[in-house]
């Protein structure tokens, strides 16, 4: 099996760790949230590495940047939804902070990757 370049990106590796963390947290949400906040949160977080992989599979730098921007938007959506989960007391402050640190790291990595690709334009 070929080794696709996106698999080597720290942004991709850390965003997959974020997915696992968020899925674990979401599994503790109340059952009445199963088809509401839980589902929305899972869709948003899985979108991050998925769009990163899809974007890096594109040849055009503009397309790559477009998918990185979508991934970044999904990352901000996850942050918003986790803040709501914290306010609803579905997660505690410590759990939120742990995931927020990963979000900050992914945001930094996505921004750096975008800047690197933008230089090629």
N, CA, C and O atoms as a printed pandas DataFrame, in Angstrom:
     atom_number atom_name residue_name chain_id  residue_number  x_coord  y_coord  z_coord
0              1         N          UNK        A               1    0.849   -1.187    0.000
1              2        CA          UNK        A               1    0.000    0.000    0.000
2              3         C          UNK        A               1    0.884    1.236    0.000
3              4         O          UNK        A               1    1.867    1.311    0.737
4              5         N          UNK        A               2    0.531    2.185   -0.817
5              6        CA          UNK        A               2    1.309    3.404   -0.959
6              7         C          UNK        A               2    1.166    4.283    0.290
7              8         O          UNK        A               2    0.144    4.254    0.975
8              9         N          UNK        A               3    2.198    5.050    0.564
9             10        CA          UNK        A               3    2.186    5.940    1.724
10            11         C          UNK        A               3    1.792    7.332    1.261
11            12         O          UNK        A               3    2.611    8.049    0.684
12            13         N          UNK        A               4    0.558    7.719    1.505
13            14        CA          UNK        A               4    0.051    9.013    1.085
14            15         C          UNK        A               4    0.638   10.113    1.969
15            16         O          UNK        A               4    0.738    9.950    3.186
16            17         N          UNK        A               5    1.020   11.218    1.360
17            18        CA          UNK        A               5    1.765   12.269    2.053
18            19         C          UNK        A               5    1.002   12.904    3.218
19            20         O          UNK        A               5    1.624   13.326    4.193
20            21         N          UNK        A               6   -0.315   12.978    3.140
21            22        CA          UNK        A               6   -1.063   13.621    4.219
22            23         C          UNK        A               6   -0.895   12.872    5.538
23            24         O          UNK        A               6   -1.024   13.469    6.607
24            25         N          UNK        A               7   -0.611   11.578    5.475
25            26        CA          UNK        A               7   -0.448   10.772    6.689
26            27         C          UNK        A               7    0.757   11.205    7.513
27            28         O          UNK        A               7    0.831   10.913    8.707
28            29         N          UNK        A               8    1.695   11.896    6.889
29            30        CA          UNK        A               8    2.912   12.337    7.578
30            31         C          UNK        A               8    2.747   13.702    8.240
31            32         O          UNK        A               8    3.593   14.119    9.030
32            33         N          UNK        A               9    1.665   14.390    7.919
33            34        CA          UNK        A               9    1.457   15.743    8.444
34            35         C          UNK        A               9    1.057   15.702    9.918
35            36         O          UNK        A               9    0.164   14.952   10.314
36            37         N          UNK        A              10    1.739   16.527   10.727
37            38        CA          UNK        A              10    1.369   16.608   12.144
38            39         C          UNK        A              10   -0.072   17.059   12.321
39            40         O          UNK        A              10   -0.757   16.602   13.236
40            41         N          UNK        A              11   -0.535   17.942   11.463
41            42        CA          UNK        A              11   -1.926   18.411   11.547
42            43         C          UNK        A              11   -2.895   17.234   11.406
43            44         O          UNK        A              11   -3.909   17.171   12.102
44            45         N          UNK        A              12   -2.580   16.322   10.518
45            46        CA          UNK        A              12   -3.426   15.142   10.314
46            47         C          UNK        A              12   -3.342   14.198   11.519
47            48         O          UNK        A              12   -4.364   13.712   12.004
48            49         N          UNK        A              13   -2.142   13.948   11.987
49            50        CA          UNK        A              13   -1.936   13.027   13.113
50            51         C          UNK        A              13   -2.628   13.539   14.371
51            52         O          UNK        A              13   -3.337   12.789   15.041
52            53         N          UNK        A              14   -2.424   14.809   14.689
53            54        CA          UNK        A              14   -3.011   15.386   15.903
54            55         C          UNK        A              14   -4.527   15.515   15.758
55            56         O          UNK        A              14   -5.256   15.334   16.733
56            57         N          UNK        A              15   -5.006   15.824   14.556
57            58        CA          UNK        A              15   -6.460   15.950   14.381
58            59         C          UNK        A              15   -7.149   14.600   14.556
59            60         O          UNK        A              15   -8.293   14.550   15.007
60            61         N          UNK        A              16   -6.473   13.506   14.207
61            62        CA          UNK        A              16   -7.053   12.185   14.468
62            63         C          UNK        A              16   -7.084   11.890   15.971
63            64         O          UNK        A              16   -8.014   11.248   16.461
64            65         N          UNK        A              17   -6.082   12.353   16.688
65            66        CA          UNK        A              17   -6.099   12.219   18.154
66            67         C          UNK        A              17   -7.264   13.017   18.740
67            68         O          UNK        A              17   -7.930   12.574   19.676
68            69         N          UNK        A              18   -7.496   14.198   18.174
69            70        CA          UNK        A              18   -8.622   15.020   18.599
70            71         C          UNK        A              18   -9.942   14.287   18.356
71            72         O          UNK        A              18  -10.834   14.320   19.203
72            73         N          UNK        A              19  -10.068   13.636   17.218
73            74        CA          UNK        A              19  -11.283   12.869   16.910
74            75         C          UNK        A              19  -11.531   11.834   18.002
75            76         O          UNK        A              19  -12.646   11.723   18.512
76            77         N          UNK        A              20  -10.511   11.089   18.357
77            78        CA          UNK        A              20  -10.676   10.045   19.376
78            79         C          UNK        A              20  -11.076   10.645   20.722
79            80         O          UNK        A              20  -11.940   10.102   21.410
80            81         N          UNK        A              21  -10.458   11.754   21.098
81            82        CA          UNK        A              21  -10.787   12.411   22.366
82            83         C          UNK        A              21  -12.235   12.880   22.387
83            84         O          UNK        A              21  -12.954   12.677   23.365
84            85         N          UNK        A              22  -12.650   13.509   21.296
85            86        CA          UNK        A              22  -14.022   14.038   21.231
86            87         C          UNK        A              22  -15.044   12.895   21.199
87            88         O          UNK        A              22  -16.089   12.986   21.842
88            89         N          UNK        A              23  -14.758   11.843   20.471
89            90        CA          UNK        A              23  -15.670   10.687   20.455
90            91         C          UNK        A              23  -15.820   10.099   21.856
91            92         O          UNK        A              23  -16.923    9.738   22.265
92            93         N          UNK        A              24  -14.709   10.001   22.593
93            94        CA          UNK        A              24  -14.781    9.475   23.965
94            95         C          UNK        A              24  -15.648   10.378   24.835
95            96         O          UNK        A              24  -16.494    9.894   25.587
96            97         N          UNK        A              25  -15.438   11.691   24.733
97            98        CA          UNK        A              25  -16.248   12.628   25.513
98            99         C          UNK        A              25  -17.720   12.551   25.131
99           100         O          UNK        A              25  -18.592   12.506   25.999
100          101         N          UNK        A              26  -17.994   12.537   23.838
101          102        CA          UNK        A              26  -19.382   12.529   23.362
102          103         C          UNK        A              26  -20.119   11.277   23.807
103          104         O          UNK        A              26  -21.338   11.298   23.978
104          105         N          UNK        A              27  -19.393   10.199   23.994
105          106        CA          UNK        A              27  -20.047    8.955   24.418
106          107         C          UNK        A              27  -20.584    9.049   25.842
107          108         O          UNK        A              27  -21.374    8.206   26.267
108          109         N          UNK        A              28  -20.155   10.080   26.585
109          110        CA          UNK        A              28  -20.638   10.257   27.960
110          111         C          UNK        A              28  -21.806   11.241   28.049
111          112         O          UNK        A              28  -22.376   11.434   29.123
112          113         N          UNK        A              29  -22.156   11.854   26.936
113          114        CA          UNK        A              29  -23.271   12.814   26.944
114          115         C          UNK        A              29  -24.578   12.080   27.257
115          116         O          UNK        A              29  -24.681   10.873   27.038
116          117         N          UNK        A              30  -25.564   12.800   27.765
117          118        CA          UNK        A              30  -26.858   12.170   28.045
118          119         C          UNK        A              30  -27.462   11.539   26.783
119          120         O          UNK        A              30  -27.223   12.005   25.669
120          121         N          UNK        A              31  -28.231   10.495   26.974
121          122        CA          UNK        A              31  -28.807    9.771   25.828
122          123         C          UNK        A              31  -29.733   10.654   24.996
123          124         O          UNK        A              31  -29.878   10.432   23.794
124          125         N          UNK        A              32  -30.357   11.645   25.614
125          126        CA          UNK        A              32  -31.242   12.531   24.840
126          127         C          UNK        A              32  -30.470   13.411   23.865
127          128         O          UNK        A              32  -31.077   14.058   23.012
128          129         N          UNK        A              33  -29.135   13.447   23.973
129          130        CA          UNK        A              33  -28.299   14.210   23.049
130          131         C          UNK        A              33  -27.740   13.348   21.922
131          132         O          UNK        A              33  -27.005   13.840   21.065
132          133         N          UNK        A              34  -28.088   12.061   21.922
133          134        CA          UNK        A              34  -27.514   11.131   20.949
134          135         C          UNK        A              34  -27.700   11.599   19.510
135          136         O          UNK        A              34  -26.791   11.452   18.693
136          137         N          UNK        A              35  -28.843   12.150   19.194
137          138        CA          UNK        A              35  -29.108   12.575   17.813
138          139         C          UNK        A              35  -29.075   14.090   17.655
139          140         O          UNK        A              35  -29.534   14.621   16.644
140          141         N          UNK        A              36  -28.542   14.775   18.635
141          142        CA          UNK        A              36  -28.464   16.233   18.575
142          143         C          UNK        A              36  -26.995   16.664   18.675
143          144         O          UNK        A              36  -26.242   16.530   17.711
144          145         N          UNK        A              37  -26.598   17.170   19.817
145          146        CA          UNK        A              37  -25.244   17.699   19.986
146          147         C          UNK        A              37  -24.174   16.630   19.742
147          148         O          UNK        A              37  -23.141   16.915   19.135
148          149         N          UNK        A              38  -24.414   15.416   20.206
149          150        CA          UNK        A              38  -23.434   14.336   20.025
150          151         C          UNK        A              38  -23.149   14.089   18.546
151          152         O          UNK        A              38  -21.993   14.023   18.130
152          153         N          UNK        A              39  -24.198   13.957   17.771
153          154        CA          UNK        A              39  -24.036   13.689   16.338
154          155         C          UNK        A              39  -23.367   14.862   15.640
155          156         O          UNK        A              39  -22.466   14.665   14.825
156          157         N          UNK        A              40  -23.790   16.063   15.946
157          158        CA          UNK        A              40  -23.213   17.256   15.310
158          159         C          UNK        A              40  -21.734   17.387   15.649
159          160         O          UNK        A              40  -20.919   17.712   14.786
160          161         N          UNK        A              41  -21.395   17.136   16.898
161          162        CA          UNK        A              41  -20.010   17.219   17.343
162          163         C          UNK        A              41  -19.150   16.180   16.636
163          164         O          UNK        A              41  -18.043   16.486   16.193
164          165         N          UNK        A              42  -19.643   14.978   16.532
165          166        CA          UNK        A              42  -18.886   13.917   15.850
166          167         C          UNK        A              42  -18.692   14.228   14.368
167          168         O          UNK        A              42  -17.614   14.001   13.819
168          169         N          UNK        A              43  -19.724   14.741   13.729
169          170        CA          UNK        A              43  -19.594   15.102   12.307
170          171         C          UNK        A              43  -18.561   16.201   12.109
171          172         O          UNK        A              43  -17.760   16.152   11.176
172          173         N          UNK        A              44  -18.587   17.189   12.991
173          174        CA          UNK        A              44  -17.650   18.311   12.864
174          175         C          UNK        A              44  -16.212   17.852   13.086
175          176         O          UNK        A              44  -15.316   18.237   12.336
176          177         N          UNK        A              45  -15.988   17.037   14.104
177          178        CA          UNK        A              45  -14.612   16.654   14.415
178          179         C          UNK        A              45  -14.038   15.701   13.366
179          180         O          UNK        A              45  -12.849   15.778   13.057
180          181         N          UNK        A              46  -14.853   14.814   12.818
181          182        CA          UNK        A              46  -14.357   13.888   11.798
182          183         C          UNK        A              46  -14.069   14.622   10.491
183          184         O          UNK        A              46  -13.291   14.153    9.661
184          185         N          UNK        A              47  -14.701   15.770   10.322
185          186        CA          UNK        A              47  -14.500   16.587    9.134
186          187         C          UNK        A              47  -13.082   17.164    9.073
187          188         O          UNK        A              47  -12.580   17.458    7.988
188          189         N          UNK        A              48  -12.443   17.325   10.221
189          190        CA          UNK        A              48  -11.131   17.975   10.254
190          191         C          UNK        A              48  -10.072   17.134    9.542
191          192         O          UNK        A              48   -9.492   17.608    8.565
192          193         N          UNK        A              49   -9.795   15.906    9.992
193          194        CA          UNK        A              49   -8.786   15.120    9.262
194          195         C          UNK        A              49   -9.254   14.715    7.871
195          196         O          UNK        A              49   -8.437   14.546    6.966
196          197         N          UNK        A              50  -10.570   14.558    7.693
197          198        CA          UNK        A              50  -11.091   14.173    6.381
198          199         C          UNK        A              50  -10.831   15.253    5.341
199          200         O          UNK        A              50  -10.394   14.950    4.231
200          201         N          UNK        A              51  -11.093   16.506    5.689
201          202        CA          UNK        A              51  -10.843   17.605    4.751
202          203         C          UNK        A              51   -9.357   17.859    4.560
203          204         O          UNK        A              51   -8.926   18.267    3.482
204          205         N          UNK        A              52   -8.590   17.623    5.582
205          206        CA          UNK        A              52   -7.139   17.737    5.459
206          207         C          UNK        A              52   -6.622   16.711    4.457
207          208         O          UNK        A              52   -5.822   17.039    3.581
208          209         N          UNK        A              53   -7.078   15.481    4.590
209          210        CA          UNK        A              53   -6.660   14.422    3.659
210          211         C          UNK        A              53   -7.129   14.729    2.240
211          212         O          UNK        A              53   -6.361   14.600    1.287
212          213         N          UNK        A              54   -8.382   15.133    2.102
213          214        CA          UNK        A              54   -8.902   15.432    0.766
214          215         C          UNK        A              54   -8.156   16.596    0.133
215          216         O          UNK        A              54   -7.809   16.550   -1.047
216          217         N          UNK        A              55   -7.911   17.637    0.914
217          218        CA          UNK        A              55   -7.213   18.796    0.383
218          219         C          UNK        A              55   -5.806   18.482   -0.065
219          220         O          UNK        A              55   -5.362   18.964   -1.108
220          221         N          UNK        A              56   -5.104   17.685    0.705
221          222        CA          UNK        A              56   -3.725   17.347    0.344
222          223         C          UNK        A              56   -3.680   16.395   -0.848
223          224         O          UNK        A              56   -2.627   16.184   -1.449
224          225         N          UNK        A              57   -4.834   15.826   -1.181
225          226        CA          UNK        A              57   -4.920   14.991   -2.375
226          227         C          UNK        A              57   -5.160   15.785   -3.644
227          228         O          UNK        A              57   -5.161   15.231   -4.743
228          229         N          UNK        A              58   -5.361   17.074   -3.491
229          230        CA          UNK        A              58   -5.582   17.958   -4.638
230          231         C          UNK        A              58   -4.260   18.484   -5.161
231          232         O          UNK        A              58   -3.316   18.680   -4.395
232          233         N          UNK        A              59   -4.191   18.711   -6.444
233          234        CA          UNK        A              59   -2.957   19.203   -7.062
234          235         C          UNK        A              59   -2.839   20.718   -6.936
235          236         O          UNK        A              59   -1.751   21.246   -6.707
236          237         N          UNK        A              60   -3.947   21.404   -7.085
237          238        CA          UNK        A              60   -3.961   22.861   -7.047
238          239         C          UNK        A              60   -3.760   23.376   -5.623
239          240         O          UNK        A              60   -4.403   22.908   -4.683
240          241         N          UNK        A              61   -2.863   24.339   -5.482
241          242        CA          UNK        A              61   -2.637   24.972   -4.178
242          243         C          UNK        A              61   -3.901   25.667   -3.680
243          244         O          UNK        A              61   -4.197   25.643   -2.486
244          245         N          UNK        A              62   -4.640   26.282   -4.591
245          246        CA          UNK        A              62   -5.884   26.963   -4.195
246          247         C          UNK        A              62   -6.890   25.972   -3.633
247          248         O          UNK        A              62   -7.572   26.266   -2.651
248          249         N          UNK        A              63   -6.986   24.798   -4.252
249          250        CA          UNK        A              63   -7.894   23.771   -3.738
250          251         C          UNK        A              63   -7.414   23.243   -2.385
251          252         O          UNK        A              63   -8.223   23.006   -1.489
252          253         N          UNK        A              64   -6.120   23.062   -2.238
253          254        CA          UNK        A              64   -5.578   22.610   -0.961
254          255         C          UNK        A              64   -5.932   23.593    0.145
255          256         O          UNK        A              64   -6.363   23.195    1.227
256          257         N          UNK        A              65   -5.747   24.871   -0.132
257          258        CA          UNK        A              65   -6.074   25.912    0.847
258          259         C          UNK        A              65   -7.558   25.906    1.169
259          260         O          UNK        A              65   -7.948   26.059    2.326
260          261         N          UNK        A              66   -8.387   25.731    0.149
261          262        CA          UNK        A              66   -9.839   25.690    0.353
262          263         C          UNK        A              66  -10.217   24.598    1.359
263          264         O          UNK        A              66  -11.007   24.844    2.270
264          265         N          UNK        A              67   -9.661   23.404    1.201
265          266        CA          UNK        A              67   -9.992   22.307    2.105
266          267         C          UNK        A              67   -9.399   22.518    3.495
267          268         O          UNK        A              67   -9.989   22.086    4.485
268          269         N          UNK        A              68   -8.246   23.173    3.585
269          270        CA          UNK        A              68   -7.689   23.510    4.898
270          271         C          UNK        A              68   -8.593   24.500    5.622
271          272         O          UNK        A              68   -8.770   24.422    6.837
272          273         N          UNK        A              69   -9.167   25.434    4.858
273          274        CA          UNK        A              69  -10.088   26.399    5.461
274          275         C          UNK        A              69  -11.362   25.719    5.952
275          276         O          UNK        A              69  -11.908   26.098    6.989
276          277         N          UNK        A              70  -11.832   24.730    5.222
277          278        CA          UNK        A              70  -13.002   23.965    5.674
278          279         C          UNK        A              70  -12.658   23.212    6.961
279          280         O          UNK        A              70  -13.448   23.189    7.904
280          281         N          UNK        A              71  -11.477   22.598    6.990
281          282        CA          UNK        A              71  -11.037   21.877    8.186
282          283         C          UNK        A              71  -10.958   22.836    9.384
283          284         O          UNK        A              71  -11.370   22.490   10.491
284          285         N          UNK        A              72  -10.428   24.034    9.149
285          286        CA          UNK        A              72  -10.321   25.026   10.220
286          287         C          UNK        A              72  -11.710   25.443   10.716
287          288         O          UNK        A              72  -11.932   25.584   11.918
288          289         N          UNK        A              73  -12.627   25.634    9.789
289          290        CA          UNK        A              73  -13.998   25.980   10.171
290          291         C          UNK        A              73  -14.636   24.889   11.012
291          292         O          UNK        A              73  -15.329   25.181   11.986
292          293         N          UNK        A              74  -14.412   23.650   10.648
293          294        CA          UNK        A              74  -14.932   22.526   11.431
294          295         C          UNK        A              74  -14.299   22.494   12.816
295          296         O          UNK        A              74  -14.961   22.164   13.800
296          297         N          UNK        A              75  -13.028   22.836   12.888
297          298        CA          UNK        A              75  -12.340   22.886   14.172
298          299         C          UNK        A              75  -12.985   23.926   15.091
299          300         O          UNK        A              75  -13.169   23.676   16.283
300          301         N          UNK        A              76  -13.324   25.078   14.542
301          302        CA          UNK        A              76  -13.978   26.124   15.333
302          303         C          UNK        A              76  -15.392   25.690   15.746
303          304         O          UNK        A              76  -15.863   26.037   16.828
304          305         N          UNK        A              77  -16.048   24.942   14.887
305          306        CA          UNK        A              77  -17.365   24.393   15.216
306          307         C          UNK        A              77  -17.254   23.441   16.416
307          308         O          UNK        A              77  -18.093   23.469   17.316
308          309         N          UNK        A              78  -16.229   22.613   16.417
309          310        CA          UNK        A              78  -16.003   21.687   17.536
310          311         C          UNK        A              78  -15.777   22.468   18.828
311          312         O          UNK        A              78  -16.339   22.125   19.869
312          313         N          UNK        A              79  -14.962   23.508   18.766
313          314        CA          UNK        A              79  -14.711   24.334   19.952
314          315         C          UNK        A              79  -16.011   24.916   20.485
315          316         O          UNK        A              79  -16.265   24.864   21.688
316          317         N          UNK        A              80  -16.825   25.461   19.616
317          318        CA          UNK        A              80  -18.116   26.032   20.007
318          319         C          UNK        A              80  -19.000   24.978   20.680
319          320         O          UNK        A              80  -19.588   25.233   21.731
320          321         N          UNK        A              81  -19.088   23.810   20.075
321          322        CA          UNK        A              81  -19.957   22.761   20.604
322          323         C          UNK        A              81  -19.450   22.229   21.940
323          324         O          UNK        A              81  -20.244   21.867   22.809
324          325         N          UNK        A              82  -18.143   22.183   22.103
325          326        CA          UNK        A              82  -17.594   21.755   23.390
326          327         C          UNK        A              82  -17.832   22.808   24.471
327          328         O          UNK        A              82  -18.049   22.463   25.632
328          329         N          UNK        A              83  -17.794   24.082   24.098
329          330        CA          UNK        A              83  -18.132   25.139   25.061
330          331         C          UNK        A              83  -19.582   24.980   25.520
331          332         O          UNK        A              83  -19.891   25.144   26.700
332          333         N          UNK        A              84  -20.453   24.663   24.585
333          334        CA          UNK        A              84  -21.861   24.436   24.924
334          335         C          UNK        A              84  -21.987   23.222   25.840
335          336         O          UNK        A              84  -22.722   23.262   26.827
336          337         N          UNK        A              85  -21.272   22.144   25.518
337          338        CA          UNK        A              85  -21.300   20.945   26.358
338          339         C          UNK        A              85  -20.814   21.261   27.773
339          340         O          UNK        A              85  -21.352   20.736   28.747
340          341         N          UNK        A              86  -19.799   22.116   27.885
341          342        CA          UNK        A              86  -19.302   22.539   29.191
342          343         C          UNK        A              86  -20.375   23.320   29.947
343          344         O          UNK        A              86  -20.617   23.071   31.128
344          345         N          UNK        A              87  -21.014   24.262   29.260
345          346        CA          UNK        A              87  -22.054   25.078   29.895
346          347         C          UNK        A              87  -23.265   24.236   30.308
347          348         O          UNK        A              87  -23.939   24.552   31.289
348          349         N          UNK        A              88  -23.533   23.177   29.565
349          350        CA          UNK        A              88  -24.629   22.266   29.913
350          351         C          UNK        A              88  -24.205   21.225   30.949
351          352         O          UNK        A              88  -25.007   20.395   31.376
352          353         N          UNK        A              89  -22.951   21.282   31.338
353          354        CA          UNK        A              89  -22.346   20.378   32.318
354          355         C          UNK        A              89  -22.320   18.920   31.844
355          356         O          UNK        A              89  -22.425   17.990   32.644
356          357         N          UNK        A              90  -22.179   18.743   30.524
357          358        CA          UNK        A              90  -21.985   17.395   29.972
358          359         C          UNK        A              90  -20.528   16.977   30.130
359          360         O          UNK        A              90  -20.216   15.788   30.195
360          361         N          UNK        A              91  -19.635   17.972   30.191
361          362        CA          UNK        A              91  -18.222   17.736   30.450
362          363         C          UNK        A              91  -17.783   18.728   31.521
363          364         O          UNK        A              91  -18.428   19.754   31.738
364          365         N          UNK        A              92  -16.683   18.408   32.182
365          366        CA          UNK        A              92  -16.186   19.334   33.203
366          367         C          UNK        A              92  -15.074   20.210   32.628
367          368         O          UNK        A              92  -14.618   19.999   31.504
368          369         N          UNK        A              93  -14.649   21.184   33.410
369          370        CA          UNK        A              93  -13.650   22.157   32.955
370          371         C          UNK        A              93  -12.334   21.477   32.588
371          372         O          UNK        A              93  -11.691   21.856   31.609
372          373         N          UNK        A              94  -11.938   20.489   33.357
373          374        CA          UNK        A              94  -10.689   19.780   33.079
374          375         C          UNK        A              94  -10.763   19.041   31.741
375          376         O          UNK        A              94   -9.812   19.082   30.960
376          377         N          UNK        A              95  -11.869   18.376   31.474
377          378        CA          UNK        A              95  -12.058   17.682   30.197
378          379         C          UNK        A              95  -12.034   18.679   29.044
379          380         O          UNK        A              95  -11.422   18.430   28.006
380          381         N          UNK        A              96  -12.704   19.804   29.239
381          382        CA          UNK        A              96  -12.734   20.834   28.204
382          383         C          UNK        A              96  -11.322   21.348   27.924
383          384         O          UNK        A              96  -10.918   21.464   26.767
384          385         N          UNK        A              97  -10.581   21.652   28.974
385          386        CA          UNK        A              97   -9.231   22.194   28.819
386          387         C          UNK        A              97   -8.320   21.217   28.095
387          388         O          UNK        A              97   -7.538   21.620   27.234
388          389         N          UNK        A              98   -8.413   19.939   28.433
389          390        CA          UNK        A              98   -7.594   18.926   27.760
390          391         C          UNK        A              98   -7.840   18.919   26.251
391          392         O          UNK        A              98   -6.898   18.865   25.461
392          393         N          UNK        A              99   -9.102   18.972   25.864
393          394        CA          UNK        A              99   -9.442   18.954   24.435
394          395         C          UNK        A              99   -9.130   20.298   23.792
395          396         O          UNK        A              99   -8.708   20.354   22.637
396          397         N          UNK        A             100   -9.334   21.368   24.528
397          398        CA          UNK        A             100   -9.046   22.702   23.995
398          399         C          UNK        A             100   -7.563   22.832   23.626
399          400         O          UNK        A             100   -7.228   23.478   22.633
400          401         N          UNK        A             101   -6.692   22.235   24.403
401          402        CA          UNK        A             101   -5.255   22.279   24.088
402          403         C          UNK        A             101   -4.967   21.587   22.755
403          404         O          UNK        A             101   -4.127   22.054   21.984
404          405         N          UNK        A             102   -5.648   20.493   22.483
405          406        CA          UNK        A             102   -5.488   19.816   21.198
406          407         C          UNK        A             102   -6.043   20.678   20.070
407          408         O          UNK        A             102   -5.459   20.742   18.988
408          409         N          UNK        A             103   -7.161   21.336   20.321
409          410        CA          UNK        A             103   -7.764   22.221   19.320
410          411         C          UNK        A             103   -6.806   23.360   18.982
411          412         O          UNK        A             103   -6.629   23.704   17.813
412          413         N          UNK        A             104   -6.196   23.937   20.001
413          414        CA          UNK        A             104   -5.236   25.028   19.782
414          415         C          UNK        A             104   -4.058   24.534   18.945
415          416         O          UNK        A             104   -3.595   25.230   18.042
416          417         N          UNK        A             105   -3.581   23.339   19.247
417          418        CA          UNK        A             105   -2.448   22.795   18.487
418          419         C          UNK        A             105   -2.832   22.532   17.036
419          420         O          UNK        A             105   -2.072   22.862   16.125
420          421         N          UNK        A             106   -4.003   21.942   16.814
421          422        CA          UNK        A             106   -4.448   21.683   15.444
422          423         C          UNK        A             106   -4.633   23.001   14.695
423          424         O          UNK        A             106   -4.269   23.101   13.523
424          425         N          UNK        A             107   -5.190   24.002   15.351
425          426        CA          UNK        A             107   -5.381   25.315   14.721
426          427         C          UNK        A             107   -4.041   25.897   14.287
427          428         O          UNK        A             107   -3.911   26.422   13.181
428          429         N          UNK        A             108   -3.059   25.802   15.157
429          430        CA          UNK        A             108   -1.716   26.312   14.839
430          431         C          UNK        A             108   -1.125   25.559   13.652
431          432         O          UNK        A             108   -0.544   26.166   12.753
432          433         N          UNK        A             109   -1.274   24.246   13.650
433          434        CA          UNK        A             109   -0.716   23.433   12.565
434          435         C          UNK        A             109   -1.425   23.708   11.236
435          436         O          UNK        A             109   -0.778   23.798   10.192
436          437         N          UNK        A             110   -2.748   23.841   11.275
437          438        CA          UNK        A             110   -3.491   24.148   10.046
438          439         C          UNK        A             110   -3.100   25.514    9.502
439          440         O          UNK        A             110   -2.939   25.685    8.293
440          441         N          UNK        A             111   -2.948   26.486   10.396
441          442        CA          UNK        A             111   -2.555   27.828    9.966
442          443         C          UNK        A             111   -1.163   27.818    9.345
443          444         O          UNK        A             111   -0.923   28.477    8.334
444          445         N          UNK        A             112   -0.257   27.074    9.951
445          446        CA          UNK        A             112    1.093   26.971    9.402
446          447         C          UNK        A             112    1.118   26.284    8.052
447          448         O          UNK        A             112    1.840   26.699    7.146
448          449         N          UNK        A             113    0.333   25.243    7.925
449          450        CA          UNK        A             113    0.249   24.530    6.654
450          451         C          UNK        A             113   -0.337   25.432    5.573
451          452         O          UNK        A             113    0.132   25.442    4.435
452          453         N          UNK        A             114   -1.361   26.183    5.941
453          454        CA          UNK        A             114   -1.968   27.125    4.971
454          455         C          UNK        A             114   -0.962   28.169    4.521
455          456         O          UNK        A             114   -0.873   28.487    3.335
456          457         N          UNK        A             115   -0.201   28.703    5.478
457          458        CA          UNK        A             115    0.811   29.712    5.157
458          459         C          UNK        A             115    1.882   29.129    4.234
459          460         O          UNK        A             115    2.344   29.798    3.309
460          461         N          UNK        A             116    2.264   27.908    4.483
461          462        CA          UNK        A             116    3.275   27.238    3.665
462          463         C          UNK        A             116    2.793   27.039    2.224
463          464         O          UNK        A             116    3.537   27.252    1.267
464          465         N          UNK        A             117    1.542   26.629    2.097
465          466        CA          UNK        A             117    0.980   26.423    0.755
466          467         C          UNK        A             117    0.768   27.756    0.045
467          468         O          UNK        A             117    0.971   27.855   -1.165
468          469         N          UNK        A             118    0.364   28.775    0.786
469          470        CA          UNK        A             118    0.136   30.108    0.212
470          471         C          UNK        A             118    1.425   30.655   -0.398
471          472         O          UNK        A             118    1.372   31.352   -1.411
472          473         N          UNK        A             119    2.557   30.361    0.186
473          474        CA          UNK        A             119    3.846   30.828   -0.332
474          475         C          UNK        A             119    4.109   30.268   -1.740
475          476         O          UNK        A             119    4.831   30.878   -2.528
476          477         N          UNK        A             120    3.532   29.131   -2.043
477          478        CA          UNK        A             120    3.740   28.500   -3.340
478          479         C          UNK        A             120    2.958   29.198   -4.447
479          480         O          UNK        A             120    3.260   29.027   -5.628
480          481         N          UNK        A             121    1.959   29.981   -4.067
481          482        CA          UNK        A             121    1.103   30.651   -5.075
482          483         C          UNK        A             121    1.816   31.779   -5.776
483          484         O          UNK        A             121    1.235   32.433   -6.643
